[in-house]
């Protein structure tokens, strides 16, 4: 990797917007994970692309080439799938690279939460196994440091280096140089590596506490998906539950969770909650879970009344 291949952006979403502008013409196909990150879907739709689903299930990524037009772009979060938290196995990565080469497609590898891995060995980037120079690696410092730090980065294949300058100039998405310099010093002086080691220890403890409290307070209504990395977890809800109603009721009581169903675009959505644990101290977690338990009880009671009235 050469320095000229690295492009600093004003965040991960800005990087996706730039890639959509460069790689996709109206009517071309983008293969996007389902369920998947709606920010990526929005960037590709805004470019005029047609979305085709790359399904992700309990076995990982379903790598069957989509029917119809071949993909021009394939968007994946292989280190930590958003939102399910799965990690793409090596044989799936190699298979995806084969598919991209067959269709002459570009792969956008979004390293979502990949720095926070709590099981097994660190997973190398897919770009390192790419011998055809068709993988764009995207990352962000917002999750590593803090959300208000609007800095991200891309590592581009050589073929795209000449095109990125024009895209940056017409969008005006130039990251502030002073902020870049401060972050560079933070990394060079070793503060970043120390910060990551410290936060992995803290998040690991919070993750264990979070899993235990989900079972204790919410075990009657949800089952946590296993994941190896990331700063959030997904609790799957039984059929018939409205995860949007649960998330809205929780928000009214000061608890922010996200409905899993909003991450589906093509298939019938599954109900669940995407719940972040990293920003909550372990001592404060039980109160939040008591509120969520009350929400489930309340909505469950309302559903019983509604069903009884329909009989």
PASEBA-1860 file (N, C-alpha, C; in nm, 3 decimals):
! residues 311
1> XXXXXXXX> 0.084/-0.120/0.000/0.000/0.000/0.000/0.087/0.124/0.000 ~ 0.057/0.218/-0.089/0.130/0.342/-0.101/0.049/0.457/-0.040 ~ 0.118/0.561/0.007/0.045/0.675/0.066/-0.060/0.734/-0.025 ~ -0.035/0.736/-0.157/-0.130/0.795/-0.250/-0.261/0.718/-0.258 ~ -0.262/0.594/-0.209/-0.384/0.513/-0.212/-0.479/0.550/-0.098 ~ -0.430/0.624/0.002/-0.512/0.658/0.118/-0.579/0.793/0.096 ~ -0.708/0.796/0.115/-0.787/0.919/0.101/-0.860/0.944/0.232 ~ -0.843/1.061/0.288/-0.912/1.099/0.412/-1.045/1.162/0.375
9> XXXXXXXX> -1.151/1.117/0.443/-1.286/1.166/0.415/-1.345/1.231/0.541 ~ -1.460/1.290/0.524/-1.529/1.351/0.638/-1.624/1.251/0.704 ~ -1.585/1.126/0.706/-1.663/1.021/0.770/-1.691/0.907/0.675 ~ -1.739/0.795/0.730/-1.765/0.677/0.649/-1.873/0.702/0.544 ~ -1.979/0.775/0.581/-2.087/0.800/0.487/-2.038/0.884/0.369 ~ -1.949/0.978/0.397/-1.892/1.058/0.289/-1.813/0.971/0.193 ~ -1.741/0.873/0.247/-1.667/0.781/0.162/-1.759/0.699/0.073 ~ -1.870/0.652/0.128/-1.965/0.576/0.049/-2.026/0.662/-0.061
17> XXXXXXXX> -2.055/0.787/-0.028/-2.110/0.879/-0.128/-2.011/0.900/-0.242 ~ -1.884/0.918/-0.208/-1.781/0.937/-0.312/-1.770/0.814/-0.401 ~ -1.770/0.695/-0.340/-1.757/0.573/-0.419/-1.878/0.552/-0.509 ~ -1.998/0.586/-0.459/-2.117/0.573/-0.542/-2.108/0.664/-0.664 ~ -2.057/0.784/-0.644/-2.043/0.879/-0.756/-1.944/0.830/-0.859 ~ -1.835/0.769/-0.812/-1.728/0.728/-0.902/-1.761/0.598/-0.975 ~ -1.821/0.504/-0.904/-1.830/0.367/-0.955/-1.962/0.334/-1.023 ~ -2.069/0.407/-0.994/-2.202/0.367/-1.040/-2.264/0.471/-1.133
25> XXXXXXXX> -2.315/0.423/-1.244/-2.398/0.503/-1.332/-2.544/0.466/-1.309 ~ -2.638/0.557/-1.339/-2.780/0.524/-1.319/-2.819/0.394/-1.391 ~ -2.892/0.311/-1.316/-2.937/0.184/-1.372/-2.845/0.067/-1.347 ~ -2.721/0.092/-1.307/-2.630/-0.018/-1.277/-2.666/-0.080/-1.141 ~ -2.617/-0.201/-1.119/-2.658/-0.278/-1.003/-2.554/-0.273/-0.893 ~ -2.601/-0.249/-0.771/-2.517/-0.261/-0.651/-2.571/-0.376/-0.568 ~ -2.484/-0.469/-0.535/-2.519/-0.585/-0.453/-2.493/-0.545/-0.308 ~ -2.599/-0.537/-0.227/-2.590/-0.483/-0.092/-2.644/-0.585/0.008
33> XXXXXXXX> -2.578/-0.594/0.123/-2.616/-0.692/0.224/-2.761/-0.673/0.269 ~ -2.827/-0.787/0.296/-2.965/-0.787/0.344/-2.977/-0.888/0.458 ~ -3.002/-0.845/0.583/-3.018/-0.705/0.624/-2.885/-0.632/0.612 ~ -2.893/-0.502/0.603/-2.770/-0.428/0.581/-2.780/-0.283/0.623 ~ -2.669/-0.214/0.606/-2.656/-0.076/0.649/-2.735/0.016/0.556 ~ -2.838/0.082/0.610/-2.924/0.165/0.526/-2.852/0.289/0.475 ~ -2.745/0.332/0.541/-2.667/0.444/0.489/-2.601/0.412/0.356 ~ -2.553/0.289/0.342/-2.495/0.247/0.214/-2.604/0.236/0.109
41> XXXXXXXX> -2.719/0.180/0.146/-2.830/0.170/0.052/-2.868/0.308/0.001 ~ -2.876/0.405/0.092/-2.915/0.540/0.053/-2.814/0.603/-0.044 ~ -2.685/0.581/-0.019/-2.582/0.638/-0.107/-2.593/0.581/-0.248 ~ -2.618/0.452/-0.259/-2.625/0.390/-0.391/-2.755/0.428/-0.464 ~ -2.864/0.434/-0.390/-2.991/0.475/-0.451/-2.980/0.619/-0.502 ~ -2.914/0.705/-0.426/-2.898/0.845/-0.468/-2.819/0.857/-0.597 ~ -2.732/0.760/-0.623/-2.654/0.762/-0.747/-2.732/0.706/-0.865 ~ -2.854/0.658/-0.840/-2.936/0.602/-0.947/-2.919/0.453/-0.966
49> XXXXXXXX> -2.849/0.387/-0.873/-2.824/0.243/-0.887/-2.947/0.162/-0.853 ~ -2.951/0.041/-0.904/-3.053/-0.057/-0.868/-2.993/-0.151/-0.765 ~ -3.061/-0.170/-0.652/-3.009/-0.253/-0.545/-3.054/-0.397/-0.562 ~ -2.960/-0.490/-0.542/-2.990/-0.633/-0.539/-2.940/-0.687/-0.405 ~ -3.016/-0.778/-0.343/-2.980/-0.822/-0.208/-2.871/-0.928/-0.206 ~ -2.776/-0.909/-0.115/-2.677/-1.012/-0.078/-2.719/-1.059/0.061 ~ -2.787/-1.173/0.066/-2.849/-1.214/0.192/-2.745/-1.263/0.292 ~ -2.769/-1.229/0.419/-2.685/-1.273/0.530/-2.777/-1.345/0.629
57> XXXXXXXX> -2.743/-1.470/0.661/-2.825/-1.548/0.754/-2.737/-1.610/0.861 ~ -2.788/-1.711/0.929/-2.714/-1.772/1.041/-2.587/-1.841/0.995 ~ -2.577/-1.873/0.867/-2.457/-1.937/0.812/-2.361/-1.837/0.748 ~ -2.396/-1.711/0.752/-2.309/-1.610/0.693/-2.367/-1.555/0.564 ~ -2.281/-1.520/0.472/-2.319/-1.453/0.348/-2.359/-1.559/0.244 ~ -2.475/-1.540/0.183/-2.525/-1.632/0.080/-2.474/-1.581/-0.054 ~ -2.368/-1.643/-0.103/-2.295/-1.590/-0.217/-2.341/-1.654/-0.347 ~ -2.469/-1.633/-0.378/-2.524/-1.673/-0.506/-2.536/-1.548/-0.592
65> XXXXXXXX> -2.472/-1.548/-0.710/-2.482/-1.427/-0.793/-2.627/-1.390/-0.818 ~ -2.660/-1.261/-0.808/-2.799/-1.218/-0.823/-2.850/-1.238/-0.965 ~ -2.979/-1.263/-0.976/-3.040/-1.274/-1.107/-3.046/-1.137/-1.173 ~ -3.050/-1.137/-1.304/-3.060/-1.010/-1.375/-2.924/-0.951/-1.406 ~ -2.915/-0.820/-1.397/-2.792/-0.750/-1.433/-2.679/-0.786/-1.338 ~ -2.558/-0.805/-1.388/-2.445/-0.834/-1.299/-2.412/-0.713/-1.213 ~ -2.356/-0.736/-1.094/-2.326/-0.623/-1.006/-2.208/-0.542/-1.058 ~ -2.220/-0.412/-1.044/-2.107/-0.323/-1.068/-2.031/-0.297/-0.939
73> XXXXXXXX> -2.104/-0.294/-0.826/-2.047/-0.272/-0.694/-2.105/-0.377/-0.599 ~ -2.020/-0.430/-0.512/-2.063/-0.522/-0.406/-2.022/-0.461/-0.274 ~ -2.120/-0.431/-0.190/-2.092/-0.367/-0.060/-2.105/-0.470/0.051 ~ -1.999/-0.482/0.134/-1.999/-0.579/0.244/-1.933/-0.519/0.367 ~ -1.972/-0.575/0.484/-1.909/-0.542/0.612/-1.854/-0.671/0.670 ~ -1.745/-0.725/0.617/-1.701/-0.861/0.650/-1.640/-0.876/0.789 ~ -1.579/-0.773/0.844/-1.517/-0.787/0.976/-1.621/-0.796/1.087 ~ -1.728/-0.719/1.072/-1.838/-0.719/1.169/-1.963/-0.675/1.096
81> XXXXXXXX> -2.043/-0.772/1.055/-2.159/-0.739/0.974/-2.252/-0.643/1.047 ~ -2.297/-0.543/0.971/-2.395/-0.450/1.025/-2.533/-0.486/0.970 ~ -2.628/-0.523/1.057/-2.624/-0.508/1.203/-2.603/-0.636/1.283 ~ -2.592/-0.752/1.218/-2.599/-0.879/1.290/-2.471/-0.915/1.366 ~ -2.357/-0.854/1.329/-2.234/-0.877/1.403/-2.154/-0.998/1.360 ~ -2.193/-1.067/1.253/-2.121/-1.185/1.206/-1.989/-1.145/1.141 ~ -1.895/-1.240/1.136/-1.766/-1.221/1.070/-1.759/-1.316/0.950 ~ -1.725/-1.262/0.835/-1.720/-1.343/0.714/-1.602/-1.440/0.718
89> XXXXXXXX> -1.631/-1.568/0.693/-1.528/-1.670/0.693/-1.436/-1.654/0.572 ~ -1.314/-1.707/0.583/-1.215/-1.689/0.478/-1.263/-1.749/0.346 ~ -1.328/-1.866/0.350/-1.373/-1.925/0.223/-1.480/-1.839/0.157 ~ -1.560/-1.769/0.237/-1.659/-1.679/0.179/-1.592/-1.556/0.119 ~ -1.488/-1.508/0.185/-1.416/-1.392/0.131/-1.354/-1.425/-0.006 ~ -1.290/-1.542/-0.013/-1.228/-1.581/-0.139/-1.333/-1.602/-0.247 ~ -1.446/-1.659/-0.210/-1.555/-1.679/-0.306/-1.606/-1.544/-0.356 ~ -1.619/-1.446/-0.266/-1.667/-1.314/-0.306/-1.568/-1.247/-0.401
97> XXXXXXXX> -1.440/-1.263/-0.375/-1.339/-1.207/-0.466/-1.348/-1.271/-0.604 ~ -1.377/-1.401/-0.608/-1.393/-1.469/-0.737/-1.513/-1.413/-0.813 ~ -1.624/-1.391/-0.740/-1.744/-1.337/-0.804/-1.717/-1.197/-0.860 ~ -1.648/-1.114/-0.782/-1.618/-0.978/-0.827/-1.531/-0.981/-0.952 ~ -1.435/-1.072/-0.955/-1.348/-1.079/-1.073/-1.426/-1.128/-1.194 ~ -1.517/-1.224/-1.173/-1.595/-1.276/-1.285/-1.681/-1.167/-1.349 ~ -1.742/-1.082/-1.265/-1.832/-0.979/-1.316/-1.764/-0.844/-1.335 ~ -1.632/-0.838/-1.314/-1.559/-0.712/-1.324/-1.622/-0.606/-1.234
105> XXXXXXXX> -1.650/-0.647/-1.109/-1.717/-0.559/-1.013/-1.617/-0.508/-0.910 ~ -1.654/-0.397/-0.847/-1.577/-0.342/-0.736/-1.638/-0.387/-0.604 ~ -1.554/-0.420/-0.507/-1.599/-0.452/-0.373/-1.568/-0.336/-0.281 ~ -1.668/-0.287/-0.210/-1.646/-0.188/-0.105/-1.646/-0.262/0.028 ~ -1.532/-0.268/0.093/-1.516/-0.337/0.221/-1.524/-0.233/0.332 ~ -1.638/-0.228/0.399/-1.661/-0.132/0.507/-1.622/-0.201/0.639 ~ -1.514/-0.154/0.699/-1.464/-0.217/0.822/-1.541/-0.161/0.941 ~ -1.665/-0.207/0.954/-1.754/-0.159/1.057/-1.721/-0.225/1.191
113> XXXXXXXX> -1.672/-0.148/1.287/-1.643/-0.198/1.422/-1.540/-0.309/1.426 ~ -1.460/-0.324/1.320/-1.365/-0.435/1.316/-1.256/-0.428/1.420 ~ -1.230/-0.308/1.473/-1.124/-0.296/1.575/-1.163/-0.360/1.707 ~ -1.293/-0.373/1.730/-1.340/-0.427/1.858/-1.386/-0.571/1.838 ~ -1.288/-0.660/1.845/-1.311/-0.802/1.830/-1.278/-0.870/1.962 ~ -1.367/-0.960/2.009/-1.354/-1.014/2.143/-1.337/-1.166/2.147 ~ -1.337/-1.230/2.032/-1.317/-1.375/2.026/-1.222/-1.407/1.912 ~ -1.133/-1.504/1.935/-1.045/-1.548/1.829/-0.935/-1.448/1.796
121> XXXXXXXX> -0.868/-1.475/1.685/-0.757/-1.392/1.641/-0.807/-1.276/1.556 ~ -0.729/-1.167/1.548/-0.767/-1.056/1.459/-0.786/-1.105/1.316 ~ -0.886/-1.051/1.249/-0.918/-1.091/1.112/-0.857/-0.990/1.015 ~ -0.772/-1.036/0.922/-0.714/-0.941/0.826/-0.819/-0.889/0.730 ~ -0.792/-0.774/0.674/-0.884/-0.714/0.578/-0.892/-0.798/0.451 ~ -1.009/-0.801/0.391/-1.025/-0.871/0.265/-0.934/-0.813/0.157 ~ -0.909/-0.683/0.166/-0.825/-0.619/0.065/-0.687/-0.683/0.057 ~ -0.640/-0.738/0.171/-0.509/-0.803/0.170/-0.504/-0.930/0.089
129> XXXXXXXX> -0.620/-0.994/0.067/-0.626/-1.116/-0.014/-0.665/-1.087/-0.158 ~ -0.682/-0.961/-0.192/-0.727/-0.922/-0.325/-0.607/-0.908/-0.419 ~ -0.599/-0.995/-0.517/-0.488/-0.990/-0.613/-0.528/-0.924/-0.745 ~ -0.653/-0.878/-0.752/-0.701/-0.816/-0.876/-0.723/-0.666/-0.861 ~ -0.688/-0.611/-0.745/-0.701/-0.467/-0.721/-0.842/-0.416/-0.748 ~ -0.942/-0.481/-0.683/-1.080/-0.438/-0.702/-1.152/-0.417/-0.569 ~ -1.078/-0.414/-0.455/-1.138/-0.392/-0.324/-1.105/-0.251/-0.275 ~ -1.208/-0.175/-0.237/-1.191/-0.044/-0.173/-1.216/-0.064/-0.024
137> XXXXXXXX> -1.118/-0.033/0.058/-1.129/-0.051/0.203/-1.170/0.082/0.266 ~ -1.279/0.081/0.343/-1.330/0.203/0.407/-1.330/0.187/0.558 ~ -1.296/0.291/0.628/-1.298/0.290/0.774/-1.334/0.427/0.828 ~ -1.358/0.432/0.958/-1.396/0.557/1.023/-1.333/0.563/1.161 ~ -1.302/0.685/1.205/-1.251/0.704/1.340/-1.362/0.737/1.439 ~ -1.486/0.748/1.391/-1.595/0.788/1.480/-1.619/0.684/1.589 ~ -1.618/0.555/1.554/-1.642/0.451/1.652/-1.518/0.428/1.740 ~ -1.400/0.447/1.683/-1.277/0.424/1.760/-1.259/0.531/1.866
145> XXXXXXXX> -1.289/0.657/1.831/-1.264/0.767/1.923/-1.396/0.827/1.972 ~ -1.461/0.910/1.891/-1.591/0.965/1.932/-1.666/1.010/1.808 ~ -1.800/1.003/1.809/-1.879/1.028/1.688/-1.861/1.166/1.627 ~ -1.836/1.268/1.710/-1.823/1.403/1.657/-1.696/1.424/1.575 ~ -1.603/1.327/1.581/-1.481/1.336/1.502/-1.513/1.289/1.361 ~ -1.550/1.380/1.275/-1.595/1.345/1.141/-1.476/1.320/1.049 ~ -1.407/1.210/1.074/-1.295/1.169/0.991/-1.307/1.021/0.958 ~ -1.290/0.991/0.832/-1.284/0.854/0.786/-1.172/0.840/0.685
153> XXXXXXXX> -1.160/0.722/0.628/-1.053/0.702/0.530/-1.092/0.591/0.435 ~ -1.029/0.593/0.319/-1.042/0.486/0.221/-0.903/0.449/0.171 ~ -0.884/0.321/0.142/-0.763/0.273/0.076/-0.807/0.225/-0.061 ~ -0.764/0.297/-0.164/-0.813/0.276/-0.299/-0.721/0.186/-0.380 ~ -0.776/0.106/-0.471/-0.692/0.039/-0.571/-0.627/0.143/-0.662 ~ -0.512/0.112/-0.718/-0.442/0.211/-0.802/-0.528/0.266/-0.915 ~ -0.618/0.185/-0.972/-0.697/0.230/-1.086/-0.792/0.344/-1.052 ~ -0.823/0.364/-0.924/-0.918/0.468/-0.886/-0.850/0.595/-0.836
161> XXXXXXXX> -0.719/0.592/-0.819/-0.651/0.707/-0.761/-0.669/0.834/-0.843 ~ -0.664/0.821/-0.974/-0.672/0.940/-1.059/-0.812/1.001/-1.060 ~ -0.915/0.923/-1.021/-1.053/0.970/-1.031/-1.103/1.033/-0.902 ~ -1.036/1.008/-0.790/-1.090/1.054/-0.663/-1.076/1.204/-0.645 ~ -0.971/1.263/-0.701/-0.949/1.406/-0.684/-1.064/1.488/-0.740 ~ -1.113/1.451/-0.857/-1.224/1.525/-0.918/-1.351/1.510/-0.834 ~ -1.376/1.389/-0.784/-1.496/1.367/-0.701/-1.490/1.450/-0.574 ~ -1.373/1.459/-0.513/-1.359/1.541/-0.393/-1.382/1.689/-0.424
169> XXXXXXXX> -1.333/1.732/-0.537/-1.344/1.876/-0.569/-1.488/1.917/-0.594 ~ -1.569/1.831/-0.656/-1.706/1.872/-0.687/-1.801/1.852/-0.569 ~ -1.761/1.770/-0.471/-1.846/1.751/-0.354/-1.806/1.841/-0.238 ~ -1.682/1.887/-0.238/-1.634/1.971/-0.128/-1.613/1.896/0.001 ~ -1.598/1.764/-0.006/-1.584/1.682/0.115/-1.436/1.672/0.156 ~ -1.379/1.786/0.189/-1.239/1.790/0.232/-1.232/1.790/0.384 ~ -1.162/1.693/0.438/-1.146/1.686/0.584/-1.052/1.797/0.630 ~ -1.083/1.865/0.743/-0.998/1.975/0.791/-0.855/1.929/0.816
177> XXXXXXXX> -0.759/2.006/0.762/-0.618/1.967/0.774/-0.569/1.970/0.918 ~ -0.617/2.068/0.997/-0.573/2.076/1.136/-0.617/1.952/1.214 ~ -0.739/1.907/1.189/-0.789/1.786/1.256/-0.711/1.663/1.211 ~ -0.677/1.656/1.083/-0.597/1.545/1.034/-0.459/1.543/1.100 ~ -0.398/1.660/1.115/-0.265/1.669/1.175/-0.268/1.625/1.321 ~ -0.371/1.669/1.394/-0.383/1.630/1.534/-0.401/1.479/1.549 ~ -0.483/1.420/1.461/-0.504/1.276/1.467/-0.377/1.201/1.429 ~ -0.304/1.251/1.332/-0.179/1.187/1.292/-0.080/1.185/1.409
185> XXXXXXXX> -0.069/1.295/1.481/0.018/1.299/1.600/-0.030/1.201/1.706 ~ -0.160/1.192/1.725/-0.218/1.100/1.823/-0.179/0.956/1.791 ~ -0.180/0.922/1.661/-0.143/0.787/1.619/0.008/0.766/1.631 ~ 0.086/0.861/1.579/0.232/0.847/1.577/0.291/0.835/1.717 ~ 0.231/0.903/1.814/0.284/0.901/1.950/0.237/0.782/2.033 ~ 0.164/0.691/1.969/0.124/0.567/2.035/-0.004/0.576/2.116 ~ -0.069/0.693/2.115/-0.190/0.708/2.196/-0.306/0.623/2.142 ~ -0.312/0.609/2.009/-0.423/0.532/1.951/-0.417/0.386/1.993
193> XXXXXXXX> -0.301/0.324/1.984/-0.290/0.182/2.021/-0.320/0.162/2.168 ~ -0.274/0.255/2.254/-0.305/0.243/2.397/-0.455/0.261/2.422 ~ -0.514/0.355/2.351/-0.658/0.378/2.365/-0.737/0.253/2.326 ~ -0.700/0.190/2.215/-0.772/0.072/2.170/-0.759/-0.043/2.269 ~ -0.639/-0.063/2.323/-0.620/-0.171/2.421/-0.707/-0.146/2.545 ~ -0.711/-0.022/2.591/-0.790/0.010/2.709/-0.940/-0.009/2.682 ~ -0.986/0.040/2.567/-1.128/0.032/2.538/-1.172/-0.111/2.512 ~ -1.086/-0.195/2.456/-1.122/-0.336/2.438/-1.146/-0.402/2.573
201> XXXXXXXX> -1.064/-0.370/2.673/-1.086/-0.428/2.806/-1.218/-0.380/2.865 ~ -1.244/-0.249/2.854/-1.368/-0.193/2.909/-1.490/-0.251/2.838 ~ -1.485/-0.254/2.705/-1.600/-0.302/2.628/-1.623/-0.451/2.648 ~ -1.516/-0.526/2.667/-1.531/-0.669/2.692/-1.609/-0.694/2.821 ~ -1.577/-0.618/2.925/-1.649/-0.632/3.052/-1.795/-0.589/3.036 ~ -1.818/-0.478/2.966/-1.954/-0.432/2.945/-2.033/-0.531/2.860 ~ -1.967/-0.592/2.764/-2.033/-0.689/2.677/-2.081/-0.810/2.757 ~ -1.996/-0.859/2.847/-2.035/-0.973/2.929/-2.153/-0.937/3.020
209> XXXXXXXX> -2.146/-0.820/3.081/-2.256/-0.776/3.168/-2.385/-0.760/3.089 ~ -2.374/-0.706/2.969/-2.490/-0.683/2.884/-2.558/-0.815/2.849 ~ -2.478/-0.914/2.810/-2.535/-1.045/2.773/-2.608/-1.107/2.893 ~ -2.547/-1.097/3.010/-2.608/-1.155/3.130/-2.741/-1.086/3.162 ~ -2.745/-0.954/3.148/-2.866/-0.880/3.182/-2.977/-0.901/3.079 ~ -2.941/-0.920/2.953/-3.044/-0.953/2.854/-3.114/-1.082/2.892 ~ -3.035/-1.184/2.928/-3.095/-1.311/2.969/-3.181/-1.294/3.094 ~ -3.134/-1.213/3.188/-3.204/-1.198/3.315/-3.335/-1.121/3.300
217> XXXXXXXX> -3.332/-1.011/3.224/-3.448/-0.923/3.218/-3.536/-0.946/3.095 ~ -3.476/-0.987/2.984/-3.551/-0.990/2.858/-3.558/-1.129/2.796 ~ -3.516/-1.230/2.871/-3.512/-1.365/2.817/-3.646/-1.418/2.771 ~ -3.756/-1.366/2.824/-3.889/-1.412/2.783/-3.929/-1.358/2.646 ~ -3.858/-1.255/2.597/-3.900/-1.189/2.473/-3.795/-1.190/2.362 ~ -3.671/-1.216/2.394/-3.570/-1.210/2.289/-3.455/-1.307/2.315 ~ -3.388/-1.340/2.206/-3.270/-1.426/2.210/-3.157/-1.353/2.141 ~ -3.043/-1.339/2.209/-2.930/-1.269/2.150/-2.863/-1.353/2.043
225> XXXXXXXX> -2.829/-1.289/1.932/-2.746/-1.354/1.831/-2.602/-1.358/1.878 ~ -2.533/-1.465/1.847/-2.390/-1.473/1.877/-2.313/-1.382/1.783 ~ -2.220/-1.309/1.837/-2.130/-1.229/1.753/-1.992/-1.227/1.816 ~ -1.893/-1.200/1.735/-1.754/-1.204/1.779/-1.692/-1.066/1.790 ~ -1.760/-0.967/1.739/-1.701/-0.832/1.735/-1.813/-0.729/1.739 ~ -1.770/-0.603/1.750/-1.865/-0.494/1.741/-1.902/-0.435/1.876 ~ -1.974/-0.323/1.869/-2.015/-0.249/1.987/-2.166/-0.254/2.008 ~ -2.232/-0.347/1.943/-2.375/-0.362/1.957/-2.412/-0.509/1.945
233> XXXXXXXX> -2.531/-0.543/1.990/-2.582/-0.679/1.979/-2.724/-0.674/1.927 ~ -2.766/-0.786/1.868/-2.901/-0.797/1.814/-2.977/-0.902/1.893 ~ -3.092/-0.862/1.946/-3.182/-0.954/2.013/-3.298/-0.986/1.921 ~ -3.315/-1.114/1.887/-3.422/-1.155/1.798/-3.551/-1.173/1.877 ~ -3.661/-1.124/1.823/-3.790/-1.128/1.889/-3.881/-1.231/1.823 ~ -3.976/-1.287/1.897/-4.066/-1.388/1.840/-4.151/-1.331/1.727 ~ -4.197/-1.419/1.642/-4.284/-1.380/1.532/-4.411/-1.314/1.587 ~ -4.452/-1.210/1.521/-4.572/-1.138/1.562/-4.546/-1.012/1.640
241> XXXXXXXX> -4.422/-0.993/1.687/-4.389/-0.871/1.760/-4.352/-0.760/1.662 ~ -4.386/-0.639/1.698/-4.355/-0.521/1.618/-4.234/-0.451/1.680 ~ -4.116/-0.472/1.620/-3.996/-0.414/1.680/-3.993/-0.262/1.672 ~ -4.062/-0.205/1.574/-4.068/-0.059/1.564/-4.149/-0.002/1.680 ~ -4.256/-0.069/1.716/-4.336/-0.023/1.828/-4.258/-0.032/1.958 ~ -4.182/-0.140/1.974/-4.101/-0.155/2.095/-3.994/-0.046/2.101 ~ -3.926/-0.022/1.989/-3.821/0.081/1.987/-3.878/0.220/2.014 ~ -3.996/0.248/1.959/-4.059/0.380/1.981/-4.099/0.396/2.127
249> XXXXXXXX> -4.155/0.291/2.186/-4.195/0.300/2.327/-4.073/0.314/2.417 ~ -3.964/0.245/2.384/-3.841/0.257/2.463/-3.784/0.398/2.453 ~ -3.788/0.455/2.333/-3.736/0.591/2.314/-3.813/0.691/2.398 ~ -3.944/0.674/2.407/-4.025/0.766/2.489/-3.985/0.760/2.635 ~ -3.925/0.649/2.676/-3.881/0.635/2.814/-3.731/0.659/2.830 ~ -3.667/0.710/2.725/-3.527/0.747/2.735/-3.428/0.639/2.700 ~ -3.473/0.526/2.643/-3.384/0.417/2.604/-3.379/0.411/2.452 ~ -3.258/0.422/2.396/-3.242/0.426/2.250/-3.199/0.288/2.200
257> XXXXXXXX> -3.288/0.223/2.129/-3.258/0.098/2.058/-3.313/0.113/1.917 ~ -3.265/0.029/1.827/-3.304/0.040/1.688/-3.377/-0.087/1.644 ~ -3.488/-0.075/1.572/-3.556/-0.195/1.523/-3.476/-0.262/1.411 ~ -3.460/-0.392/1.422/-3.387/-0.467/1.320/-3.458/-0.459/1.184 ~ -3.588/-0.450/1.184/-3.664/-0.458/1.059/-3.630/-0.347/0.961 ~ -3.579/-0.232/1.008/-3.550/-0.122/0.917/-3.430/-0.152/0.828 ~ -3.355/-0.257/0.859/-3.238/-0.291/0.780/-3.269/-0.386/0.665 ~ -3.398/-0.418/0.647/-3.440/-0.504/0.536/-3.502/-0.418/0.427
265> XXXXXXXX> -3.472/-0.453/0.303/-3.527/-0.378/0.190/-3.601/-0.469/0.092 ~ -3.559/-0.594/0.080/-3.615/-0.685/-0.018/-3.694/-0.800/0.046 ~ -3.634/-0.868/0.141/-3.698/-0.983/0.203/-3.792/-0.939/0.315 ~ -3.877/-1.034/0.358/-3.963/-1.007/0.472/-3.876/-0.981/0.595 ~ -3.895/-0.868/0.663/-3.806/-0.835/0.775/-3.828/-0.925/0.895 ~ -3.719/-0.950/0.967/-3.727/-1.019/1.095/-3.734/-0.914/1.206 ~ -3.806/-0.949/1.312/-3.821/-0.857/1.424/-3.708/-0.875/1.523 ~ -3.655/-0.765/1.572/-3.548/-0.769/1.670/-3.507/-0.629/1.709
273> XXXXXXXX> -3.417/-0.620/1.804/-3.365/-0.491/1.846/-3.214/-0.491/1.831 ~ -3.162/-0.382/1.774/-3.018/-0.359/1.768/-2.984/-0.269/1.886 ~ -2.901/-0.322/1.977/-2.877/-0.254/2.105/-2.727/-0.231/2.125 ~ -2.690/-0.106/2.142/-2.551/-0.074/2.173/-2.524/-0.085/2.322 ~ -2.408/-0.138/2.355/-2.372/-0.155/2.496/-2.249/-0.076/2.537 ~ -2.173/-0.026/2.440/-2.041/0.028/2.471/-2.047/0.158/2.550 ~ -2.150/0.239/2.530/-2.155/0.371/2.592/-2.219/0.371/2.730 ~ -2.259/0.254/2.780/-2.330/0.247/2.907/-2.244/0.179/3.013
281> XXXXXXXX> -2.224/0.248/3.124/-2.150/0.189/3.236/-2.226/0.070/3.293 ~ -2.151/-0.031/3.337/-2.214/-0.154/3.388/-2.310/-0.125/3.503 ~ -2.277/-0.028/3.588/-2.363/0.001/3.702/-2.497/0.060/3.658 ~ -2.501/0.124/3.541/-2.624/0.187/3.494/-2.709/0.093/3.409 ~ -2.656/-0.021/3.370/-2.729/-0.110/3.280/-2.857/-0.167/3.340 ~ -2.859/-0.215/3.465/-2.983/-0.276/3.516/-3.105/-0.186/3.506 ~ -3.090/-0.057/3.534/-3.203/0.035/3.526/-3.259/0.040/3.384 ~ -3.170/0.045/3.286/-3.215/0.046/3.147/-3.288/-0.081/3.111
289> XXXXXXXX> -3.240/-0.194/3.161/-3.307/-0.320/3.131/-3.442/-0.331/3.202 ~ -3.454/-0.273/3.318/-3.584/-0.273/3.385/-3.686/-0.194/3.303 ~ -3.641/-0.083/3.246/-3.731/-0.003/3.161/-3.771/-0.084/3.037 ~ -3.674/-0.150/2.974/-3.706/-0.229/2.855/-3.800/-0.344/2.890 ~ -3.780/-0.406/3.005/-3.870/-0.513/3.048/-4.014/-0.460/3.063 ~ -4.027/-0.341/3.121/-4.161/-0.281/3.135/-4.223/-0.252/2.999 ~ -4.138/-0.211/2.902/-4.188/-0.185/2.767/-4.244/-0.313/2.705 ~ -4.170/-0.421/2.717/-4.218/-0.548/2.660/-4.347/-0.593/2.727
297> XXXXXXXX> -4.353/-0.579/2.859/-4.476/-0.618/2.929/-4.594/-0.533/2.883 ~ -4.571/-0.404/2.868/-4.678/-0.313/2.828/-4.728/-0.345/2.688 ~ -4.636/-0.361/2.593/-4.677/-0.388/2.455/-4.738/-0.527/2.443 ~ -4.683/-0.622/2.518/-4.742/-0.755/2.518/-4.884/-0.754/2.569 ~ -4.910/-0.679/2.675/-5.046/-0.669/2.729/-5.139/-0.601/2.629 ~ -5.091/-0.496/2.562/-5.173/-0.428/2.462/-5.208/-0.522/2.346 ~ -5.112/-0.605/2.305/-5.136/-0.698/2.196/-5.241/-0.801/2.234 ~ -5.237/-0.846/2.361/-5.337/-0.944/2.406/-5.477/-0.883/2.404
305> XXXXXXX> -5.487/-0.758/2.446/-5.617/-0.691/2.445/-5.667/-0.675/2.301 ~ -5.576/-0.638/2.209/-5.614/-0.619/2.069/-5.662/-0.750/2.009 ~ -5.590/-0.860/2.036/-5.631/-0.990/1.981/-5.764/-1.034/2.041 ~ -5.784/-1.007/2.170/-5.911/-1.046/2.232/-6.027/-0.967/2.172 ~ -6.005/-0.839/2.143/-6.110/-0.758/2.085/-6.144/-0.798/1.943 ~ -6.049/-0.863/1.874/-6.073/-0.904/1.735/-6.151/-1.035/1.727 ~ -6.159/-1.108/1.838/-6.229/-1.237/1.836/-6.381/-1.217/1.839
END
